[in-house]
Amino acid sequence: MPNGGKTVKARYTKSQDYRIVHSDGAMGGMTPRGEFRIEFIVTLPPEVTSEEIEVGPKGKTKSKGLATDCKDLVRERQVCVLMSMESARNLAEWLSKQVPDNA
């Protein structure tokens, strides 16, 4: 290697807490400590809060409808990732190479 450096091998493993999350979007920015914060978001319909159920004379049930507290869409934050600015720049560079211009 130039400049007297050396090559090392890095092995990739998965944490016991590793998981896959779906994301419809992201938000974030700089933290007061100078780190970069990115939160991954999923958009959901309003959550069902109750159900009206008709109970017949023999105990047979039939749903009469579901209710929600509001009609707004819900943007639920799934996970937040904190990283250094250098890591954020590396992520931005990597993403720009992964996503084709015509996608």
Helices and strands as residue ranges (DSSP letters): G 2-4, E 25-30, E 36-44, E 48-55, E 61-68, E 74-83, H 85-98
